[in-house]
Amino acid sequence: MSVPLAERIRPKTLDDIVGQTHLLGENKPLRRIIESGKIPNMIFYGPSGVGKTTVARMIANNANMTMHKLNGTSASIADIKQIVAETETLSGINGILLYLDEIQYLNKKQQQSLLEYIENGKITLIASTTENPYFYVYNAIISRSTVFEFKPLTSEEILPAIKRAFQLMADELGLKLRLENGVLEHIARGCGGDVRKSINTVELCILSADNDGEKLTVNLDNVKLLTQRSNMRYDRAGDEHYDILSALQKSIRGSDENAALHYAARLMEAGDIISLCRRLLVIASEDIGLAYPMAAVVTKSCVDSALQLGLPEARIPLAEAVVLLATAPKSNSAESAIDAALADVRNGDFGDYPRHLQNKHFDGEGAKVKGQHYLYPHDYPNHWVKQQYLPDKLVGRTYYQYGENKTEQMAKRSCGCRSYSTKINRLGRYLNSSLLIPHFSL
């Protein structure tokens, strides 16, 4: 069976590895550990195709250890015990290195079975995971290991690997190679920071290239067909999902509409408009809030339209909502107010209801004040009368602080009037202006 190109071109030395310079560059921590030959238990955390397996193999070779590889999706406790048994044989003289790929798929009992063996030094564990190990890996294993984060590669970092892959295949076939302008760059951009994907694309390009018996010609149009959908990293249940949503909200909160559109586009390209819609609805109230109350209404309308239309047309109302929210004035005063009120409630700081606010019922013999004495606001001029609403224990407590934006400052001036009729008139003007006309001067 033919060995895949990604395996045939796998780097043999640390200097051949592309990217990960923060770990493997000169005098960087992981490089020093590898060169020392004394290997601790480690966890490699990062996306697929960025060199985790390659580095593990180099560690085993450099330390002259026997390496066994298991995958968390299929490994069992029996598999682990079988590897441990090798420590008593000749192959285990220099130590056994267990490379456990996708450790997050092992259940807690399976992960616990490793503890005894990594504590007594019978095996050295290098586990890899594409998910945050602090969420998915048993704490006892993390406490006995060093976590190293591998990062996605840039297109510039991947280019040397793509060039080597093309040249290797041409040499193996004994043919000259001609690449149209832009072929290398297009593959590098379309691989999503995954070296393995880029090399697999190279292999497809060579197999489908024009071959006249002497020369292979790889044209850009053919490459575009083979990589017509960007290999963007996205997992609806993984870290990437929450990272994109977090980046989207923080970009809108920071009033950067271009960055917000970029992250929204990534969600659309992944087909996940549900998550995008939900997050936009949250942002409208959490980050824009009372600075422009109509943002919630407009966003809801855009979201409803998007869900009815579906992609690709849904991109239009969603883009409208993204730009609206990013360029709107910002206020989190309502969120801060309700959080302050919730803090009092959760701390038991609330007291009894004022008697005049309670539902009408019979006063007991021990009641100091008989009767409810509630003042019905609609019986008074302008439908307002002064009376206590907070519990006695909280009289004077202020939760809401007006935001420093035109809309809330206008409301503050309206509510600060001595004349209640003037207050009502000003409040009406405030509602008409703030709810219907956006104030986008930040």
C-alpha positions, -999 to 999 in steps of 0.1 A, spaced: 0 0 0 13 34 -9 26 56 19 8 90 20 29 119 9 24 136 43 41 106 59 69 104 33 78 141 38 76 141 76 105 161 90 135 142 104 151 170 124 138 199 145 151 224 120 129 208 93 97 215 112 78 245 100 63 269 126 61 264 163 91 287 168 78 297 202 84 261 213 112 248 190 132 279 182 168 283 195 168 282 233 131 277 235 117 254 263 106 224 244 137 223 222 159 224 253 139 195 268 142 174 236 180 181 234 185 172 270 173 136 264 154 136 297 118 135 288 90 144 312 53 136 308 38 162 284 5 172 269 5 187 234 -25 210 229 -34 224 195 -52 219 162 -45 190 139 -17 191 113 6 214 132 34 190 142 24 173 174 29 138 162 61 147 144 76 163 175 67 132 196 85 109 172 116 131 173 115 131 211 114 93 211 142 90 185 164 116 203 160 98 237 164 64 220 131 53 235 106 28 220 75 47 209 40 33 208 11 53 195 -26 49 206 -56 69 196 -81 79 222 -111 71 199 -102 33 199 -77 27 227 -87 5 257 -72 -2 291 -60 -36 278 -40 -17 251 -23 4 277 -15 -26 298 0 -44 268 23 -15 262 33 -14 299 42 -51 297 69 -43 272 88 -24 299 100 -58 311 114 -68 277 145 -58 257 125 -32 238 118 -13 270 154 -11 282 157 26 273 121 34 283 87 33 266 72 65 252 34 63 249 20 88 224 -17 90 231 -34 110 204 -68 126 211 -67 118 248 -99 137 253 -118 107 240 -107 85 268 -132 83 297 -122 92 332 -115 56 342 -93 50 312 -73 82 320 -70 72 356 -55 38 345 -25 58 332 -16 74 366 0 44 382 23 39 352 34 75 347 40 79 384 63 49 388 81 59 356 73 27 337 62 47 307 66 83 296 33 98 284 30 124 256 -7 130 251 -21 152 224 -55 169 222 -73 194 199 -94 205 228 -85 226 259 -68 200 282 -79 218 313 -115 210 303 -111 175 289 -81 159 305 -83 144 340 -68 168 365 -44 143 381 -28 137 347 -25 174 340 -8 179 374 18 153 365 24 167 330 37 198 313 13 214 288 26 228 255 4 247 232 9 242 194 -5 270 173 -19 271 137 7 280 111 6 311 89 6 307 52 42 320 51 53 293 75 36 266 55 51 276 21 85 258 26 66 225 34 45 229 2 76 235 -19 93 204 -5 62 183 -11 60 194 -48 97 188 -53 96 153 -37 67 141 -58 84 154 -90 116 137 -81 98 104 -73 81 105 -107 113 116 -125 96 145 -142 102 182 -143 77 204 -125 60 236 -137 38 256 -113 17 285 -124 20 317 -105 -1 317 -74 -3 280 -69 19 278 -38 2 308 -22 -33 296 -29 -26 262 -12 -9 279 17 -39 302 23 -65 275 18 -51 250 43 -63 268 74 -29 265 91 -28 227 87 4 214 72 -11 179 66 -40 193 46 -17 214 25 5 184 17 -25 163 9 -36 190 -15 -2 190 -31 -6 152 -37 -40 158 -54 -26 185 -75 3 163 -88 -21 134 -95 -44 156 -115 -17 177 -132 -11 179 -170 16 152 -178 33 152 -212 57 124 -202 85 149 -194 69 177 -174 41 181 -149 22 213 -152 1 224 -122 -23 252 -132 -40 276 -108 -75 269 -120 -71 232 -112 -58 240 -77 -88 263 -71 -111 234 -79 -93 212 -55 -94 238 -27 -126 255 -36 -138 256 0 -113 270 25 -102 245 52 -113 268 79 -110 255 114 -144 252 131 -161 228 154 -195 237 168 -188 219 200 -152 228 204 -129 257 214 -130 273 179 -168 277 182 -165 298 214 -134 316 203 -151 329 171 -182 340 191 -160 357 217 -140 375 190 -172 386 173 -187 401 205 -155 418 216 -150 433 181 -186 447 182 -181 459 217 -149 476 206 -168 493 176 -146 476 150 -172 468 123 -146 453 99 -133 427 124 -169 419 134 -178 413 98 -148 390 95 -158 368 124 -194 368 113 -183 357 78 -164 327 94 -196 316 112 -216 320 79 -190 300 59 -193 273 85 -231 273 80 -236 282 117 -261 311 115 -280 299 146 -250 307 169 -245 340 151 -281 350 155 -282 341 192 -250 360 199 -262 391 180 -294 392 201 -273 390 233 -250 418 221 -279 441 213 -289 442 249 -256 435 266 -233 460 248 -255 485 231 -284 485 256 -299 518 266 -275 538 245 -297 528 215 -327 507 227 -340 502 191 -309 481 184 -326 451 200 -357 455 178 -337 460 146 -314 430 154 -344 408 162 -359 418 128 -327 410 110 -323 377 128 -359 367 120 -353 375 83 -321 356 82 -337 325 97 -365 326 72 -343 332 43 -314 308 50 -280 311 35 -268 326 12 -294 354 14 -293 354 52 -258 370 50 -274 403 41 -297 410 71 -270 395 94 -244 418 80 -268 447 85 -272 437 122 -234 433 127 -226 468 112 -255 484 131 -243 470 164 -206 477 158 -212 513 149 -239 520 175 -231 538 208 -224 514 236 -238 510 271 -239 482 296 -258 502 323 -288 479 322 -267 448 326 -247 463 355 -280 474 372 -296 439 371 -264 423 382 -262 446 412 -299 438 421 -292 401 417 -262 404 440 -284 418 468 -310 390 463 -284 363 463 -268 376 494 -302 376 512 -302 414 513 -338 422 505 -362 424 535 -400 423 535 -422 439 508 -436 473 518 -472 466 531 -488 489 505 -472 469 476 -485 435 488 -515 418 474 -546 428 492 -553 405 522 -564 406 558 -541 422 583 -534 400 613 -541 412 649 -503 418 654 -500 442 624 -488 476 636 -505 494 606 -539 482 595 -548 485 558 -528 485 527 -527 523 521 -515 518 485 -516 550 464 -530 542 429 -509 563 405 -537 565 379 -558 585 404 -532 613 405 -522 640 380 -499 627 352 -505 592 366 -477 595 392 -475 599 430 -446 597 453 -444 566 475 -419 540 487 -414 509 464 -381 494 477 -382 473 509 -374 493 541 -340 477 543 -331 489 508 -346 524 508 -322 547 489 -304 518 472 -294 527 436 -288 500 411 -290 518 378 -263 544 369 -270 564 338 -245 557 310 -223 584 295 -242 586 262 -267 610 247 -297 588 251 -292 580 287 -280 615 296 -312 628 280 -333 604 301 -313 615 332 -321 652 326 -358 643 320 -360 623 353 -343 650 372 -369 677 366 -386 692 397 -418 697 378 -434 664 370 -453 678 340 -420 690 326 -405 656 333 -433 638 314 -429 662 284 -391 657 283 -395 620 288 -418 618 258 -393 636 236 -366 613 249 -385 582 240 -394 595 205 -358 604 198 -339 576 214 -361 547 203 -367 557 168 -337 578 157 -302 562 162 -275 584 178 -244 570 162 -219 598 171 -197 580 197 
